[in-house]
Amino acid sequence: MVASNFRILVVEDERDIAEQIARRLESEGWEVRQVHDGLEAVSEARDFAPDAVVLDVMLPGIDGL
């Protein structure tokens, strides 16, 4: 298992997919937060300071490219 202090941000506009990814990562011990558009991702990345980001490419607001 991963140490529980590692953080990952899931950025995915398809909520069902984001939830599946988050559940799997949480089962491995990650602290996970989800957002569903590019603008939210920028704000949450600043506040949450994740160690890693799972980033969808085609997002509303600002895309993942």
N, CA, C and O atoms as a Maestro MAE file, in Angstrom:
{
 s_m_m2io_version
 :::
 2.0.0
}

f_m_ct {
 s_m_title
 :::
 protein
 m_atom[260] {
  # First column is atom index #
  i_m_mmod_type
  r_m_x_coord
  r_m_y_coord
  r_m_z_coord
  i_m_residue_number
  s_m_chain_name
  s_m_pdb_residue_name
  s_m_pdb_atom_name
  i_m_atomic_number
  :::
  1 25 0.823 -1.201 0.000 1 A "MET " " N  " 7
  2 3 0.000 0.000 0.000 1 A "MET " " CA " 6
  3 2 0.861 1.257 0.000 1 A "MET " " C  " 6
  4 15 1.988 1.263 0.496 1 A "MET " " O  " 8
  5 25 0.309 2.302 -0.560 2 A "VAL " " N  " 7
  6 3 0.969 3.599 -0.612 2 A "VAL " " CA " 6
  7 2 0.764 4.294 0.733 2 A "VAL " " C  " 6
  8 15 -0.289 4.160 1.358 2 A "VAL " " O  " 8
  9 25 1.766 5.025 1.164 3 A "ALA " " N  " 7
  10 3 1.619 5.796 2.407 3 A "ALA " " CA " 6
  11 2 0.431 6.748 2.275 3 A "ALA " " C  " 6
  12 15 0.224 7.343 1.217 3 A "ALA " " O  " 8
  13 25 -0.338 6.890 3.335 4 A "SER " " N  " 7
  14 3 -1.592 7.640 3.253 4 A "SER " " CA " 6
  15 2 -1.407 9.144 3.077 4 A "SER " " C  " 6
  16 15 -2.383 9.847 2.813 4 A "SER " " O  " 8
  17 25 -0.195 9.654 3.213 5 A "ASN " " N  " 7
  18 3 -0.023 11.096 3.046 5 A "ASN " " CA " 6
  19 2 0.190 11.500 1.591 5 A "ASN " " C  " 6
  20 15 0.331 12.691 1.310 5 A "ASN " " O  " 8
  21 25 0.217 10.553 0.659 6 A "PHE " " N  " 7
  22 3 0.324 10.899 -0.753 6 A "PHE " " CA " 6
  23 2 -1.042 11.306 -1.280 6 A "PHE " " C  " 6
  24 15 -2.057 10.687 -0.960 6 A "PHE " " O  " 8
  25 25 -1.052 12.356 -2.093 7 A "ARG " " N  " 7
  26 3 -2.303 12.926 -2.595 7 A "ARG " " CA " 6
  27 2 -2.364 12.829 -4.110 7 A "ARG " " C  " 6
  28 15 -1.362 13.020 -4.799 7 A "ARG " " O  " 8
  29 25 -3.543 12.533 -4.614 8 A "ILE " " N  " 7
  30 3 -3.741 12.504 -6.058 8 A "ILE " " CA " 6
  31 2 -5.021 13.246 -6.411 8 A "ILE " " C  " 6
  32 15 -6.041 13.109 -5.735 8 A "ILE " " O  " 8
  33 25 -4.953 14.022 -7.463 9 A "LEU " " N  " 7
  34 3 -6.098 14.774 -7.962 9 A "LEU " " CA " 6
  35 2 -6.579 14.109 -9.244 9 A "LEU " " C  " 6
  36 15 -5.807 13.938 -10.188 9 A "LEU " " O  " 8
  37 25 -7.852 13.735 -9.277 10 A "VAL " " N  " 7
  38 3 -8.464 13.147 -10.464 10 A "VAL " " CA " 6
  39 2 -9.280 14.239 -11.150 10 A "VAL " " C  " 6
  40 15 -10.200 14.809 -10.563 10 A "VAL " " O  " 8
  41 25 -8.925 14.519 -12.405 11 A "VAL " " N  " 7
  42 3 -9.614 15.545 -13.187 11 A "VAL " " CA " 6
  43 2 -10.269 14.843 -14.369 11 A "VAL " " C  " 6
  44 15 -9.602 14.482 -15.339 11 A "VAL " " O  " 8
  45 25 -11.574 14.654 -14.278 12 A "GLU " " N  " 7
  46 3 -12.325 13.886 -15.277 12 A "GLU " " CA " 6
  47 2 -13.754 14.405 -15.303 12 A "GLU " " C  " 6
  48 15 -14.419 14.444 -14.268 12 A "GLU " " O  " 8
  49 25 -14.236 14.810 -16.495 13 A "ASP " " N  " 7
  50 3 -15.592 15.354 -16.575 13 A "ASP " " CA " 6
  51 2 -16.676 14.284 -16.539 13 A "ASP " " C  " 6
  52 15 -17.823 14.599 -16.221 13 A "ASP " " O  " 8
  53 25 -16.361 13.060 -16.845 14 A "GLU " " N  " 7
  54 3 -17.323 11.959 -16.726 14 A "GLU " " CA " 6
  55 2 -17.318 11.498 -15.273 14 A "GLU " " C  " 6
  56 15 -16.391 10.820 -14.830 14 A "GLU " " O  " 8
  57 25 -18.351 11.868 -14.545 15 A "ARG " " N  " 7
  58 3 -18.372 11.632 -13.095 15 A "ARG " " CA " 6
  59 2 -18.272 10.154 -12.722 15 A "ARG " " C  " 6
  60 15 -17.614 9.817 -11.738 15 A "ARG " " O  " 8
  61 25 -18.902 9.281 -13.474 16 A "ASP " " N  " 7
  62 3 -18.817 7.844 -13.177 16 A "ASP " " CA " 6
  63 2 -17.386 7.340 -13.306 16 A "ASP " " C  " 6
  64 15 -16.921 6.557 -12.478 16 A "ASP " " O  " 8
  65 25 -16.697 7.786 -14.334 17 A "ILE " " N  " 7
  66 3 -15.305 7.378 -14.536 17 A "ILE " " CA " 6
  67 2 -14.429 7.939 -13.420 17 A "ILE " " C  " 6
  68 15 -13.582 7.232 -12.874 17 A "ILE " " O  " 8
  69 25 -14.633 9.203 -13.084 18 A "ALA " " N  " 7
  70 3 -13.858 9.823 -12.003 18 A "ALA " " CA " 6
  71 2 -14.046 9.059 -10.700 18 A "ALA " " C  " 6
  72 15 -13.087 8.833 -9.963 18 A "ALA " " O  " 8
  73 25 -15.271 8.667 -10.420 19 A "GLU " " N  " 7
  74 3 -15.561 7.933 -9.188 19 A "GLU " " CA " 6
  75 2 -14.874 6.567 -9.180 19 A "GLU " " C  " 6
  76 15 -14.336 6.156 -8.153 19 A "GLU " " O  " 8
  77 25 -14.888 5.869 -10.298 20 A "GLN " " N  " 7
  78 3 -14.218 4.564 -10.385 20 A "GLN " " CA " 6
  79 2 -12.715 4.703 -10.167 20 A "GLN " " C  " 6
  80 15 -12.111 3.920 -9.435 20 A "GLN " " O  " 8
  81 25 -12.123 5.695 -10.803 21 A "ILE " " N  " 7
  82 3 -10.682 5.930 -10.635 21 A "ILE " " CA " 6
  83 2 -10.377 6.260 -9.177 21 A "ILE " " C  " 6
  84 15 -9.446 5.708 -8.590 21 A "ILE " " O  " 8
  85 25 -11.159 7.157 -8.601 22 A "ALA " " N  " 7
  86 3 -10.928 7.573 -7.214 22 A "ALA " " CA " 6
  87 2 -11.050 6.398 -6.253 22 A "ALA " " C  " 6
  88 15 -10.215 6.238 -5.363 22 A "ALA " " O  " 8
  89 25 -12.080 5.576 -6.423 23 A "ARG " " N  " 7
  90 3 -12.248 4.419 -5.525 23 A "ARG " " CA " 6
  91 2 -11.059 3.477 -5.592 23 A "ARG " " C  " 6
  92 15 -10.589 2.981 -4.569 23 A "ARG " " O  " 8
  93 25 -10.579 3.236 -6.797 24 A "ARG " " N  " 7
  94 3 -9.430 2.330 -6.957 24 A "ARG " " CA " 6
  95 2 -8.190 2.908 -6.283 24 A "ARG " " C  " 6
  96 15 -7.476 2.191 -5.582 24 A "ARG " " O  " 8
  97 25 -7.932 4.182 -6.486 25 A "LEU " " N  " 7
  98 3 -6.765 4.818 -5.876 25 A "LEU " " CA " 6
  99 2 -6.883 4.850 -4.356 25 A "LEU " " C  " 6
  100 15 -5.901 4.620 -3.651 25 A "LEU " " O  " 8
  101 25 -8.075 5.134 -3.853 26 A "GLU " " N  " 7
  102 3 -8.291 5.135 -2.405 26 A "GLU " " CA " 6
  103 2 -8.063 3.748 -1.814 26 A "GLU " " C  " 6
  104 15 -7.561 3.623 -0.697 26 A "GLU " " O  " 8
  105 25 -8.429 2.713 -2.556 27 A "SER " " N  " 7
  106 3 -8.212 1.345 -2.061 27 A "SER " " CA " 6
  107 2 -6.727 1.018 -1.945 27 A "SER " " C  " 6
  108 15 -6.342 0.090 -1.234 27 A "SER " " O  " 8
  109 25 -5.899 1.785 -2.648 28 A "GLU " " N  " 7
  110 3 -4.442 1.608 -2.578 28 A "GLU " " CA " 6
  111 2 -3.800 2.551 -1.561 28 A "GLU " " C  " 6
  112 15 -2.578 2.569 -1.413 28 A "GLU " " O  " 8
  113 25 -4.620 3.330 -0.864 29 A "GLY " " N  " 7
  114 3 -4.109 4.176 0.202 29 A "GLY " " CA " 6
  115 2 -3.885 5.635 -0.145 29 A "GLY " " C  " 6
  116 15 -3.413 6.397 0.699 29 A "GLY " " O  " 8
  117 25 -4.209 6.047 -1.366 30 A "TRP " " N  " 7
  118 3 -4.055 7.439 -1.761 30 A "TRP " " CA " 6
  119 2 -5.151 8.299 -1.146 30 A "TRP " " C  " 6
  120 15 -6.273 7.834 -0.949 30 A "TRP " " O  " 8
  121 25 -4.827 9.548 -0.843 31 A "GLU " " N  " 7
  122 3 -5.843 10.551 -0.519 31 A "GLU " " CA " 6
  123 2 -6.240 11.178 -1.846 31 A "GLU " " C  " 6
  124 15 -5.394 11.745 -2.538 31 A "GLU " " O  " 8
  125 25 -7.507 11.084 -2.210 32 A "VAL " " N  " 7
  126 3 -7.954 11.468 -3.553 32 A "VAL " " CA " 6
  127 2 -9.001 12.568 -3.472 32 A "VAL " " C  " 6
  128 15 -9.889 12.552 -2.620 32 A "VAL " " O  " 8
  129 25 -8.870 13.521 -4.382 33 A "ARG " " N  " 7
  130 3 -9.924 14.512 -4.615 33 A "ARG " " CA " 6
  131 2 -10.269 14.481 -6.095 33 A "ARG " " C  " 6
  132 15 -9.420 14.201 -6.942 33 A "ARG " " O  " 8
  133 25 -11.522 14.772 -6.389 34 A "GLN " " N  " 7
  134 3 -12.004 14.782 -7.769 34 A "GLN " " CA " 6
  135 2 -12.520 16.167 -8.139 34 A "GLN " " C  " 6
  136 15 -13.137 16.854 -7.324 34 A "GLN " " O  " 8
  137 25 -12.260 16.561 -9.370 35 A "VAL " " N  " 7
  138 3 -12.892 17.744 -9.955 35 A "VAL " " CA " 6
  139 2 -13.306 17.378 -11.372 35 A "VAL " " C  " 6
  140 15 -12.844 16.382 -11.929 35 A "VAL " " O  " 8
  141 25 -14.192 18.205 -11.955 36 A "HIS " " N  " 7
  142 3 -14.817 17.788 -13.203 36 A "HIS " " CA " 6
  143 2 -14.682 18.784 -14.348 36 A "HIS " " C  " 6
  144 15 -15.318 18.614 -15.388 36 A "HIS " " O  " 8
  145 25 -13.873 19.809 -14.176 37 A "ASP " " N  " 7
  146 3 -13.543 20.675 -15.310 37 A "ASP " " CA " 6
  147 2 -12.175 21.314 -15.091 37 A "ASP " " C  " 6
  148 15 -11.619 21.280 -13.993 37 A "ASP " " O  " 8
  149 25 -11.655 21.890 -16.158 38 A "GLY " " N  " 7
  150 3 -10.301 22.427 -16.113 38 A "GLY " " CA " 6
  151 2 -10.114 23.586 -15.149 38 A "GLY " " C  " 6
  152 15 -9.071 23.698 -14.505 38 A "GLY " " O  " 8
  153 25 -11.114 24.445 -15.046 39 A "LEU " " N  " 7
  154 3 -11.001 25.583 -14.131 39 A "LEU " " CA " 6
  155 2 -10.964 25.121 -12.678 39 A "LEU " " C  " 6
  156 15 -10.186 25.636 -11.875 39 A "LEU " " O  " 8
  157 25 -11.808 24.147 -12.346 40 A "GLU " " N  " 7
  158 3 -11.773 23.568 -10.998 40 A "GLU " " CA " 6
  159 2 -10.411 22.929 -10.727 40 A "GLU " " C  " 6
  160 15 -9.887 23.018 -9.617 40 A "GLU " " O  " 8
  161 25 -9.847 22.289 -11.743 41 A "ALA " " N  " 7
  162 3 -8.568 21.592 -11.581 41 A "ALA " " CA " 6
  163 2 -7.458 22.552 -11.178 41 A "ALA " " C  " 6
  164 15 -6.650 22.241 -10.303 41 A "ALA " " O  " 8
  165 25 -7.417 23.709 -11.810 42 A "VAL " " N  " 7
  166 3 -6.383 24.697 -11.489 42 A "VAL " " CA " 6
  167 2 -6.510 25.141 -10.035 42 A "VAL " " C  " 6
  168 15 -5.521 25.187 -9.303 42 A "VAL " " O  " 8
  169 25 -7.717 25.463 -9.629 43 A "SER " " N  " 7
  170 3 -7.956 25.908 -8.260 43 A "SER " " CA " 6
  171 2 -7.643 24.808 -7.246 43 A "SER " " C  " 6
  172 15 -6.970 25.053 -6.245 43 A "SER " " O  " 8
  173 25 -8.131 23.601 -7.509 44 A "GLU " " N  " 7
  174 3 -7.927 22.495 -6.570 44 A "GLU " " CA " 6
  175 2 -6.455 22.098 -6.491 44 A "GLU " " C  " 6
  176 15 -5.975 21.736 -5.417 44 A "GLU " " O  " 8
  177 25 -5.738 22.160 -7.599 45 A "ALA " " N  " 7
  178 3 -4.308 21.831 -7.582 45 A "ALA " " CA " 6
  179 2 -3.548 22.799 -6.681 45 A "ALA " " C  " 6
  180 15 -2.632 22.398 -5.964 45 A "ALA " " O  " 8
  181 25 -3.925 24.058 -6.720 46 A "ARG " " N  " 7
  182 3 -3.277 25.045 -5.841 46 A "ARG " " CA " 6
  183 2 -3.576 24.762 -4.373 46 A "ARG " " C  " 6
  184 15 -2.678 24.805 -3.532 46 A "ARG " " O  " 8
  185 25 -4.838 24.473 -4.068 47 A "ASP " " N  " 7
  186 3 -5.259 24.266 -2.678 47 A "ASP " " CA " 6
  187 2 -4.814 22.920 -2.110 47 A "ASP " " C  " 6
  188 15 -4.368 22.844 -0.965 47 A "ASP " " O  " 8
  189 25 -4.932 21.872 -2.900 48 A "PHE " " N  " 7
  190 3 -4.701 20.500 -2.447 48 A "PHE " " CA " 6
  191 2 -3.232 20.097 -2.540 48 A "PHE " " C  " 6
  192 15 -2.781 19.237 -1.783 48 A "PHE " " O  " 8
  193 25 -2.477 20.706 -3.459 49 A "ALA " " N  " 7
  194 3 -1.058 20.394 -3.690 49 A "ALA " " CA " 6
  195 2 -0.829 18.890 -3.844 49 A "ALA " " C  " 6
  196 15 -0.130 18.283 -3.033 49 A "ALA " " O  " 8
  197 25 -1.424 18.279 -4.899 50 A "PRO " " N  " 7
  198 3 -1.304 16.830 -5.072 50 A "PRO " " CA " 6
  199 2 0.104 16.408 -5.468 50 A "PRO " " C  " 6
  200 15 0.864 17.183 -6.048 50 A "PRO " " O  " 8
  201 25 0.435 15.151 -5.139 51 A "ASP " " N  " 7
  202 3 1.695 14.556 -5.575 51 A "ASP " " CA " 6
  203 2 1.606 14.099 -7.025 51 A "ASP " " C  " 6
  204 15 2.615 14.034 -7.726 51 A "ASP " " O  " 8
  205 25 0.388 13.781 -7.471 52 A "ALA " " N  " 7
  206 3 0.160 13.324 -8.843 52 A "ALA " " CA " 6
  207 2 -1.234 13.757 -9.278 52 A "ALA " " C  " 6
  208 15 -2.111 14.016 -8.455 52 A "ALA " " O  " 8
  209 25 -1.414 13.828 -10.605 53 A "VAL " " N  " 7
  210 3 -2.704 14.206 -11.179 53 A "VAL " " CA " 6
  211 2 -3.054 13.215 -12.280 53 A "VAL " " C  " 6
  212 15 -2.229 12.925 -13.146 53 A "VAL " " O  " 8
  213 25 -4.284 12.694 -12.247 54 A "VAL " " N  " 7
  214 3 -4.845 11.931 -13.366 54 A "VAL " " CA " 6
  215 2 -5.695 12.936 -14.126 54 A "VAL " " C  " 6
  216 15 -6.700 13.425 -13.610 54 A "VAL " " O  " 8
  217 25 -5.289 13.245 -15.357 55 A "LEU " " N  " 7
  218 3 -5.874 14.375 -16.082 55 A "LEU " " CA " 6
  219 2 -6.471 13.940 -17.410 55 A "LEU " " C  " 6
  220 15 -5.768 13.422 -18.278 55 A "LEU " " O  " 8
  221 25 -7.768 14.151 -17.561 56 A "ASP " " N  " 7
  222 3 -8.459 13.928 -18.827 56 A "ASP " " CA " 6
  223 2 -8.000 15.010 -19.805 56 A "ASP " " C  " 6
  224 15 -7.695 16.131 -19.398 56 A "ASP " " O  " 8
  225 25 -7.954 14.674 -21.081 57 A "VAL " " N  " 7
  226 3 -7.493 15.636 -22.078 57 A "VAL " " CA " 6
  227 2 -8.604 16.595 -22.494 57 A "VAL " " C  " 6
  228 15 -8.368 17.798 -22.606 57 A "VAL " " O  " 8
  229 25 -9.801 16.086 -22.724 58 A "MET " " N  " 7
  230 3 -10.906 16.922 -23.206 58 A "MET " " CA " 6
  231 2 -11.817 17.282 -22.036 58 A "MET " " C  " 6
  232 15 -12.655 16.482 -21.621 58 A "MET " " O  " 8
  233 25 -11.644 18.487 -21.514 59 A "LEU " " N  " 7
  234 3 -12.393 18.953 -20.349 59 A "LEU " " CA " 6
  235 2 -13.147 20.233 -20.676 59 A "LEU " " C  " 6
  236 15 -12.716 21.007 -21.531 59 A "LEU " " O  " 8
  237 25 -14.277 20.464 -19.997 60 A "PRO " " N  " 7
  238 3 -14.916 21.775 -20.119 60 A "PRO " " CA " 6
  239 2 -14.083 22.838 -19.395 60 A "PRO " " C  " 6
  240 15 -13.339 22.530 -18.463 60 A "PRO " " O  " 8
  241 25 -14.216 24.054 -19.824 61 A "GLY " " N  " 7
  242 3 -13.471 25.149 -19.188 61 A "GLY " " CA " 6
  243 2 -12.101 25.302 -19.818 61 A "GLY " " C  " 6
  244 15 -11.923 26.063 -20.769 61 A "GLY " " O  " 8
  245 25 -11.152 24.586 -19.291 62 A "ILE " " N  " 7
  246 3 -9.786 24.526 -19.824 62 A "ILE " " CA " 6
  247 2 -9.490 23.056 -20.042 62 A "ILE " " C  " 6
  248 15 -9.676 22.253 -19.128 62 A "ILE " " O  " 8
  249 25 -9.034 22.682 -21.233 63 A "ASP " " N  " 7
  250 3 -8.784 21.257 -21.453 63 A "ASP " " CA " 6
  251 2 -7.452 20.824 -20.853 63 A "ASP " " C  " 6
  252 15 -6.652 21.657 -20.428 63 A "ASP " " O  " 8
  253 25 -7.225 19.529 -20.823 64 A "GLY " " N  " 7
  254 3 -6.047 18.949 -20.192 64 A "GLY " " CA " 6
  255 2 -4.760 19.082 -20.980 64 A "GLY " " C  " 6
  256 15 -3.703 18.652 -20.520 64 A "GLY " " O  " 8
  257 25 -4.837 19.684 -22.186 65 A "LEU " " N  " 7
  258 3 -3.615 19.900 -22.950 65 A "LEU " " CA " 6
  259 2 -2.982 21.183 -22.505 65 A "LEU " " C  " 6
  260 15 -1.931 21.565 -23.021 65 A "LEU " " O  " 8
  :::
 }
 m_bond[259] {
  # First column is bond index #
  i_m_from
  i_m_to
  i_m_order
  :::
  1 1 2 1
  2 2 3 1
  3 3 4 2
  4 3 5 1
  5 5 6 1
  6 6 7 1
  7 7 8 2
  8 7 9 1
  9 9 10 1
  10 10 11 1
  11 11 12 2
  12 11 13 1
  13 13 14 1
  14 14 15 1
  15 15 16 2
  16 15 17 1
  17 17 18 1
  18 18 19 1
  19 19 20 2
  20 19 21 1
  21 21 22 1
  22 22 23 1
  23 23 24 2
  24 23 25 1
  25 25 26 1
  26 26 27 1
  27 27 28 2
  28 27 29 1
  29 29 30 1
  30 30 31 1
  31 31 32 2
  32 31 33 1
  33 33 34 1
  34 34 35 1
  35 35 36 2
  36 35 37 1
  37 37 38 1
  38 38 39 1
  39 39 40 2
  40 39 41 1
  41 41 42 1
  42 42 43 1
  43 43 44 2
  44 43 45 1
  45 45 46 1
  46 46 47 1
  47 47 48 2
  48 47 49 1
  49 49 50 1
  50 50 51 1
  51 51 52 2
  52 51 53 1
  53 53 54 1
  54 54 55 1
  55 55 56 2
  56 55 57 1
  57 57 58 1
  58 58 59 1
  59 59 60 2
  60 59 61 1
  61 61 62 1
  62 62 63 1
  63 63 64 2
  64 63 65 1
  65 65 66 1
  66 66 67 1
  67 67 68 2
  68 67 69 1
  69 69 70 1
  70 70 71 1
  71 71 72 2
  72 71 73 1
  73 73 74 1
  74 74 75 1
  75 75 76 2
  76 75 77 1
  77 77 78 1
  78 78 79 1
  79 79 80 2
  80 79 81 1
  81 81 82 1
  82 82 83 1
  83 83 84 2
  84 83 85 1
  85 85 86 1
  86 86 87 1
  87 87 88 2
  88 87 89 1
  89 89 90 1
  90 90 91 1
  91 91 92 2
  92 91 93 1
  93 93 94 1
  94 94 95 1
  95 95 96 2
  96 95 97 1
  97 97 98 1
  98 98 99 1
  99 99 100 2
  100 99 101 1
  101 101 102 1
  102 102 103 1
  103 103 104 2
  104 103 105 1
  105 105 106 1
  106 106 107 1
  107 107 108 2
  108 107 109 1
  109 109 110 1
  110 110 111 1
  111 111 112 2
  112 111 113 1
  113 113 114 1
  114 114 115 1
  115 115 116 2
  116 115 117 1
  117 117 118 1
  118 118 119 1
  119 119 120 2
  120 119 121 1
  121 121 122 1
  122 122 123 1
  123 123 124 2
  124 123 125 1
  125 125 126 1
  126 126 127 1
  127 127 128 2
  128 127 129 1
  129 129 130 1
  130 130 131 1
  131 131 132 2
  132 131 133 1
  133 133 134 1
  134 134 135 1
  135 135 136 2
  136 135 137 1
  137 137 138 1
  138 138 139 1
  139 139 140 2
  140 139 141 1
  141 141 142 1
  142 142 143 1
  143 143 144 2
  144 143 145 1
  145 145 146 1
  146 146 147 1
  147 147 148 2
  148 147 149 1
  149 149 150 1
  150 150 151 1
  151 151 152 2
  152 151 153 1
  153 153 154 1
  154 154 155 1
  155 155 156 2
  156 155 157 1
  157 157 158 1
  158 158 159 1
  159 159 160 2
  160 159 161 1
  161 161 162 1
  162 162 163 1
  163 163 164 2
  164 163 165 1
  165 165 166 1
  166 166 167 1
  167 167 168 2
  168 167 169 1
  169 169 170 1
  170 170 171 1
  171 171 172 2
  172 171 173 1
  173 173 174 1
  174 174 175 1
  175 175 176 2
  176 175 177 1
  177 177 178 1
  178 178 179 1
  179 179 180 2
  180 179 181 1
  181 181 182 1
  182 182 183 1
  183 183 184 2
  184 183 185 1
  185 185 186 1
  186 186 187 1
  187 187 188 2
  188 187 189 1
  189 189 190 1
  190 190 191 1
  191 191 192 2
  192 191 193 1
  193 193 194 1
  194 194 195 1
  195 195 196 2
  196 195 197 1
  197 197 198 1
  198 198 199 1
  199 199 200 2
  200 199 201 1
  201 201 202 1
  202 202 203 1
  203 203 204 2
  204 203 205 1
  205 205 206 1
  206 206 207 1
  207 207 208 2
  208 207 209 1
  209 209 210 1
  210 210 211 1
  211 211 212 2
  212 211 213 1
  213 213 214 1
  214 214 215 1
  215 215 216 2
  216 215 217 1
  217 217 218 1
  218 218 219 1
  219 219 220 2
  220 219 221 1
  221 221 222 1
  222 222 223 1
  223 223 224 2
  224 223 225 1
  225 225 226 1
  226 226 227 1
  227 227 228 2
  228 227 229 1
  229 229 230 1
  230 230 231 1
  231 231 232 2
  232 231 233 1
  233 233 234 1
  234 234 235 1
  235 235 236 2
  236 235 237 1
  237 237 238 1
  238 238 239 1
  239 239 240 2
  240 239 241 1
  241 241 242 1
  242 242 243 1
  243 243 244 2
  244 243 245 1
  245 245 246 1
  246 246 247 1
  247 247 248 2
  248 247 249 1
  249 249 250 1
  250 250 251 1
  251 251 252 2
  252 251 253 1
  253 253 254 1
  254 254 255 1
  255 255 256 2
  256 255 257 1
  257 257 258 1
  258 258 259 1
  259 259 260 2
  :::
 }
}
